[in-house]
């Protein structure tokens, strides 16, 4: 049996392609010109005998001109691109200079995008070894999805392995090449893939490749779909996708955007697979990287940035809080004047305005937190932290790629769960999804600010806030380790974090991020939380107990001492609340929370938080804003919390909030991303048991210390 294999040999200039061919073939060399141009065309023919199947293969290697890219800047690049797009061949051998890996990988990324079968040859390995450069070719193969073979023309290293690989790759059904883009582009690729799949669109090339080519404005691909019926629906989808990419790239030049993507991927891959004995910084970017990615000072620098962010979140955010609080108190008082002290006036003032106001009061803190995270992301720093933490994360069964969903979780769990899609391995994705909830989202921030403000001096509050967030993150990592050992078992996915160029902060992107998050927060406050506040107000005011009210009214009217009158009024409100629907729910679940030092009011607040964490604050506002022990000058929810909740109980409450199930909206997204309702059941049991156990420990340790 005889098989013919045509191989396209591609690489940048001076990577040793010709020397490699001479060593492989020992055969006839035919030299001519490519059609229509004077560029040399070298063809080599030789045979490979497959010992296993006893099959002879006739190999024809077409040595393409050296090209730095497929951008058609030179005649050589035009010839190479034309051949790869239009001529018949079976696979591409991409030759790289091992001593200049990153620069060569830029070309590799473009070849991988073509969807062809590819073999990557790391040539001049002997020279790289002399320079102290060590490349982990197996890890690079995992990252790129194609065979990566170290070779040397002078020592004949890897030649036999390369020959075998040609046959193996040829016999594969399709290309296994892969390239990962930044999250916004990956998100849009997935949307287009889903569109093609839902419409049952028939395409000769894979949906992913088709989506990439459309996003790159590839003319041939647009011609291909132009006459298709789906084009009418597809064009607006592509337009929206590009607008999203433009915002995140701070550019509308798609060529530049994808060149930056290739650079980021190439640099990330290089940093993951290469180690050098003496790494000298050649430019400012490398000097900054050597500092920020340094294994000794990199993590302390990151922690310092996060600590600064939380200090600013509390210190600056506290300034407008008081004014917002006073504004909503004023609105509530005005509502009671307009609507009276009856049921409707109480609903508007104590339910709607107080509930929504207690959430909006923390909007400045949320904005500062989102602004800080957006700044770190847009400059390219977050990707460096992900790379830096890769080794540390591996100890817990995760890898650096999990960092982006986890740090997104500090803002909101919903986009964090969606960001976990970038983890292609199902086990890695599930493990990351299960611990995202430990990263305290922006909705939990109001609870933390409330309690830290109640129990700590303002100068210490920022530090306590930072400690809460870091503790939650560490608990998440420990939980990941436990889950990795006992629940999620399986292979690790190779990690490559794109390394984008450092950029000055983009005002447009930061505005887009902060505005969309603030809009989402306010929308939730004006709809979902408004509804929850009304529901909680109703549950805390009904059923009406006329007999109890009458008996207290008699006692109050007969009493002349103003202090006792106030106390009787407080007792009436408390008894009415205890006998309400909310009180009954709280008392029913109180035995579960009593060992944690919590009363029925705290139990109700935590249960309300299953709907939305912001509701916890408004629920506490309804439940504790009746505290008769605090005078008017000391008014406000912070003072009521301080007066009515013991410190140890507050610590247990915070620990519980840090860990238990995220809000209803996030839980629904979790179900979709994890792949089924059963996983939400597992998550509920896991987080509830962990929260209860750690809150119990925190409560009793705090009691012992204080």
Secondary structure, DSSP 8 states (H G I E B T S, - for coil): -EEEEEEEEEE-TTS-HHHHHHHHH-S-EEEEE-TTS--EEEEEEEEEEETTTTEEEEEEEEE----S-SS-SSHHHHHHHHHHHHS--SEEEEEEEGGGHHHHHHHHHHHHTTT--EEEEEE-HHHHHHTTEEE-HHHHHHHHTSEEEE-BTTTTBTHHHHHHHHHHHHTSSS--------HHHHHHHHHHHHHHHHHT---SS-HHHHHHHHHTT-HHHHHHHHTSTTHHHHHHHHHHHHHHHHHHHT---HHHHHHHHHHHHHHHHHHHHEEESS----SHHHHHHHHHT-TTTHHHHHHHHHHHHHHHHHHTHHHHHHHHHHHHHHHHHHHHHHH-SSHHHHIIIIIIIHHHHHHHTTHHHHHHHHHHHHHHHHTTHHHHHHHHHHHHHHTTT--TTHHHHHHHTTT-HHHHHHHGGG--SHHHHHHHHHHHTTS--HHHHHHHHHHHHHHS-HHHHHHHHHHHHHHHHHHHHHHHHHHHHHT-------------------HHHHHHHHHHHHHHHHHHHHTHHHHHHHHHHHHHH-S--HHHHHHHHHHHHH---HHHHHHHHHHHHHHHHHTSHHHHHHHHHHHHHHTTT--HHHHHHHHHTTT-THHHHHHHHHHHTT-TTS-GGG-SHHHHHHHHS-HHHHHHHHHHHHHS---HHHHHHHHHHHTSHHHHHHHHHHHHHHHHHHHHHHHHHHHHH-
